[in-house]
Amino acid sequence: MRIAIVGAGISGLVVARLLHERHDITVFEAADYAGGHANTIRVDTPNETHHVDTGFIVFNDRNYPQFERLLGKLGVPWQPSTMSFSVSDGRGDFEYSGASPNGLFAKRSHLLTPWFHRMVSDLARFNRAARELLGGGGDGRDGGGPSLGEWLERQRFSRPFIERLIVPQASAVWSADPRQMWSFPARFLAEFFDHHGMLGFRGRPRWRVVAGGSARYVEALSAPFAARIRLRSPVRAMRRDDRGVVVSPHRGEPEHFDQVVLATHSDQALALLEDASPLERSVLSAIPYQINEAVLHTDVRMLPRRRRAWASWNYHWQPEPGERATVTYHMNRLQSLHAEREFCVTLNRTEAIDPDRMLRRIAYAHPVYTADGVAAQKRFAELSGRDRIHFCGAYWGWGFHEDGVRSALRVAEHFGARL
Ligand SMILES: Cc1cc2nc3c(=O)[nH]c(=O)nc-3n(C[C@H](O)[C@H](O)[C@H](O)COP(=O)(O)OP(=O)(O)OC[C@H]3O[C@@H](n4cnc5c(N)ncnc54)[C@H](O)[C@@H]3O)c2cc1C
């Protein structure tokens, strides 16, 4: 069968890997590299070379079974990483890190601040209440139940806990607008936190990174069909006809395929479908994406003022939250880089970074989850593969790498292929 796969992120590459031996595949990729959000940048300094991840960074031993299986089959090594979280206003008036008591009270006067203690004690209460919410029936993914905002208010958590701890954490996890977290489905969040061992202080998963950067697994995964990947080849549109699907690239002539796998984001997929059915339109538009600008840089002013408050993920807190998550990933810590400089990836604070310390600017996009979106995910089987077009991408799950792999396996299974 002649199959076009549009998008060479984790989802498209896994489908391509599983289909390339039995089918005549062509992978269209808009960018000049394969990997999508798995995007490792090589940085050469006078004395060193480093491979720094900028999009996908970490996975763990509990929530990424299919991705770990894939790495195992490819023989790609991983190494341990450390996960910790800090919140800082950037001025040093308010900051803490969850990594240790020293980090928690990085600002010593917080030891004597009642609302700070209440904020910390509310966390234990939140963990219990979230477990009760899950025990109360329903599935986090059914999109039902209260929104996070309603639920937090009903439970009477303190403002500092809501604004300076739980919203920053949730906003950082999904790179989501902190104000949008208010309408986020509470059960979806509770279920995610529970699965990731975040509703307790023990039994947390062990975090990992791909040794040498995520590009190492992309190379191994795509090696057998590298010649079938067309880089710098954005698809403009597609439509079904009586022979199959006509795929029109931005440059070049339209081509005929028997089937198409759309491994782009949901909004991009919908924009490509000239003849989208009402169902395709309604499901794909229920999970919109939001642009987040990432900058790889070495400006340590994007980390908390006090070094003892530095963490792997550092949330920049503002009294009036902006429209985007503002987070700095400390890559030396996450990837155990032994470097003379501190490598950071900062989301959505480009204007605050010293331009002389910027190494790369990249526009990424993340799915925005609402109750409608979570309900739309359930309709996958009604639409994918029903009319020659298949859909995969991390947006079919929680938006992470494992979700990308799982969505790809589901599509590959339709063609009778397994990992
Ligand atoms: C900054 C950041 C940090 C993250 N950190 C983590 C993490 O630590 N752990 C984790 O599990 N997840 C993380 N994620 C989530 C990440 O998005 C997913 O893990 C996953 O990589 C998404 O894969 P995908 O295949 O769905 O999409 P993508 O990787 O975005 O792939 C889609 C591909 O489609 C291509 N494309 C789009 N339109 C067209 C077109 N018209 N024609 C041809 N090609 C097209 C794009 O160029 C892209 O390559 C992070 C994301 C970001 C942005």
The ligand as an ORCA input file, in Angstrom:
! r2SCAN-3c Opt
* xyz 0 1
  C       9.341     22.769     25.488
  C       8.717     21.398     25.559
  C       9.127     20.489     26.526
  C       8.568     19.225     26.586
  N       9.052     18.338     27.505
  C       8.564     17.084     27.531
  C       9.149     16.128     28.387
  O      10.119     16.424     29.096
  N       8.623     14.885     28.405
  C       7.565     14.525     27.605
  O       7.155     13.366     27.651
  N       7.021     15.408     26.767
  C       7.497     16.670     26.704
  N       6.964     17.578     25.833
  C       5.750     17.216     25.066
  C       6.006     16.866     23.602
  O       5.236     17.771     22.883
  C       5.573     15.459     23.304
  O       6.307     14.608     24.162
  C       5.819     14.955     21.867
  O       7.155     15.157     21.534
  C       4.898     15.510     20.805
  O       5.022     14.660     19.684
  P       4.046     14.723     18.418
  O       4.504     13.668     17.489
  O       2.635     14.713     18.859
  O       4.257     16.187     17.807
  P       5.578     16.908     17.219
  O       6.811     16.411     17.865
  O       5.312     18.370     17.302
  O       5.608     16.451     15.685
  C       4.732     16.989     14.714
  C       5.544     17.164     13.443
  O       4.666     17.509     12.365
  C       5.359     18.419     11.510
  N       4.348     19.129     10.703
  C       3.379     19.965     11.112
  N       2.651     20.405     10.065
  C       3.164     19.815      8.954
  C       2.840     19.880      7.562
  N       1.843     20.630      7.096
  N       3.590     19.156      6.706
  C       4.624     18.375      7.139
  N       4.962     18.297      8.453
  C       4.252     19.003      9.355
  C       6.092     19.317     12.495
  O       7.144     20.026     11.883
  C       6.571     18.296     13.520
  O       7.850     17.796     13.212
  C       7.540     18.848     25.694
  C       7.140     19.752     24.720
  C       7.745     21.000     24.618
  C       7.343     21.911     23.516
*
